[in-house]
Amino acid sequence: MAEPQKKVTSADIRAALLLRYPRASHALVFEVAPETGGGTRYADAVAVGLWKSHGHKIEGFEIKVSRSDFLNELKQPEKSQPVFRYCNLWWLVTPKGLVQSDELPENWGLLELQDSGSLRERVKPGKLQPDPITVGFFASLMRRGTEADHALVDSLVSKQINERVEQAKSTMRYERSSADSLRVQAAESGMALLERIKEETGLDLAGGGWRQPKYLEAIKIVTALAGDYGPLVDAHASMTRLVRELQPIVALAGENRGQSEVSNG
């Protein structure tokens, strides 16, 4: 069973126009009025050739994606005239097969959207004799072009902001994960130490044995001794000196005692 054909939208045709009229060679703007300051008459798109070799032609476009839209356009031919008059070429742009070539108004060309997303010229437009561009129409073109540039800049800025936010979130997730990992490692190391203490001393600190008063007192004493060896070292040194000093006296006392025993004998 064949898949249903995707409905063509105005956005699809705009994307195809951007491919046909790239920024390097054309200034393509959408919804262009004949002048600034209001009004409901406008062209769906206008492309201005930027290369001298292209003759700097101005091309106007009417985009129609349904048969009813096209028929309504035929009923109001004057609708396109305010911008049509400044153009060298005028195109109708539609999905493939929407319009027959003999239905086109005089001098209109026809571009059809292909399944590939590109536009195919089905009917070549007649060459027009455009009126000189007015300041009002030039201002309208500039306004739409500036709005498009601002929209592009806003889109890029928004993209950069979103990327920075995602980067910050990623960094925060990484730091949180690292901190959690360090806490787990510290807990595992602490539990291993408590298990070793239990094996060496029989004291189950992890099981709550540390809460018993006798264990608390023992821990305090051991901690105090382990934390300050100075008094013990000093006491050992003093006792060593005292023994050395007493050795001659003890020896002399022994000799005197021996002599006394001989005299008495």
Secondary structure in CASP SS format (residue, H / E / C, confidence):
PFRMAT SS
TARGET T0000
AUTHOR 0000-0000-0000
METHOD secondary structure of the structure
MODEL  1
M C 1.00
A C 1.00
E C 1.00
P C 1.00
Q C 1.00
K C 1.00
K C 1.00
V C 1.00
T C 1.00
S H 1.00
A H 1.00
D H 1.00
I H 1.00
R H 1.00
A H 1.00
A H 1.00
L H 1.00
L H 1.00
L H 1.00
R H 1.00
Y C 1.00
P C 1.00
R C 1.00
A C 1.00
S C 1.00
H E 1.00
A E 1.00
L E 1.00
V E 1.00
F E 1.00
E E 1.00
V E 1.00
A C 1.00
P C 1.00
E C 1.00
T C 1.00
G C 1.00
G C 1.00
G C 1.00
T C 1.00
R C 1.00
Y C 1.00
A E 1.00
D E 1.00
A E 1.00
V E 1.00
A E 1.00
V E 1.00
G E 1.00
L C 1.00
W C 1.00
K H 1.00
S H 1.00
H H 1.00
G C 1.00
H C 1.00
K C 1.00
I E 1.00
E E 1.00
G E 1.00
F E 1.00
E E 1.00
I E 1.00
K C 1.00
V C 1.00
S C 1.00
R H 1.00
S H 1.00
D H 1.00
F H 1.00
L H 1.00
N H 1.00
E H 1.00
L H 1.00
K H 1.00
Q C 1.00
P H 1.00
E H 1.00
K H 1.00
S H 1.00
Q H 1.00
P H 1.00
V H 1.00
F H 1.00
R C 1.00
Y C 1.00
C C 1.00
N C 1.00
L E 1.00
W E 1.00
W E 1.00
L E 1.00
V E 1.00
T E 1.00
P E 1.00
K C 1.00
G C 1.00
L C 1.00
V C 1.00
Q C 1.00
S H 1.00
D H 1.00
E H 1.00
L C 1.00
P C 1.00
E C 1.00
N C 1.00
W E 1.00
G E 1.00
L E 1.00
L E 1.00
E E 1.00
L E 1.00
Q C 1.00
D C 1.00
S C 1.00
G C 1.00
S C 1.00
L E 1.00
R E 1.00
E E 1.00
R E 1.00
V E 1.00
K C 1.00
P C 1.00
G C 1.00
K C 1.00
L C 1.00
Q C 1.00
P C 1.00
D C 1.00
P C 1.00
I C 1.00
T C 1.00
V H 1.00
G H 1.00
F H 1.00
F H 1.00
A H 1.00
S H 1.00
L H 1.00
M H 1.00
R H 1.00
R H 1.00
G H 1.00
T H 1.00
E H 1.00
A H 1.00
D H 1.00
H H 1.00
A H 1.00
L H 1.00
V H 1.00
D H 1.00
S H 1.00
L H 1.00
V H 1.00
S H 1.00
K H 1.00
Q H 1.00
I H 1.00
N H 1.00
E H 1.00
R H 1.00
V H 1.00
E H 1.00
Q H 1.00
A H 1.00
K H 1.00
S H 1.00
T H 1.00
M H 1.00
R H 1.00
Y H 1.00
E H 1.00
R H 1.00
S H 1.00
S H 1.00
A H 1.00
D H 1.00
S H 1.00
L H 1.00
R H 1.00
V H 1.00
Q H 1.00
A H 1.00
A H 1.00
E H 1.00
S H 1.00
G H 1.00
M H 1.00
A H 1.00
L H 1.00
L H 1.00
E H 1.00
R H 1.00
I H 1.00
K H 1.00
E H 1.00
E H 1.00
T H 1.00
G C 1.00
L C 1.00
D C 1.00
L C 1.00
A C 1.00
G C 1.00
G C 1.00
G H 1.00
W H 1.00
R H 1.00
Q C 1.00
P H 1.00
K H 1.00
Y H 1.00
L H 1.00
E H 1.00
A H 1.00
I H 1.00
K H 1.00
I H 1.00
V H 1.00
T H 1.00
A H 1.00
L H 1.00
A H 1.00
G H 1.00
D C 1.00
Y C 1.00
G H 1.00
P H 1.00
L H 1.00
V H 1.00
D H 1.00
A H 1.00
H H 1.00
A H 1.00
S H 1.00
M H 1.00
T H 1.00
R H 1.00
L H 1.00
V H 1.00
R H 1.00
E H 1.00
L H 1.00
Q H 1.00
P H 1.00
I H 1.00
V H 1.00
A H 1.00
L H 1.00
A H 1.00
G H 1.00
E H 1.00
N H 1.00
R H 1.00
G H 1.00
Q H 1.00
S H 1.00
E H 1.00
V H 1.00
S H 1.00
N H 1.00
G C 1.00
END
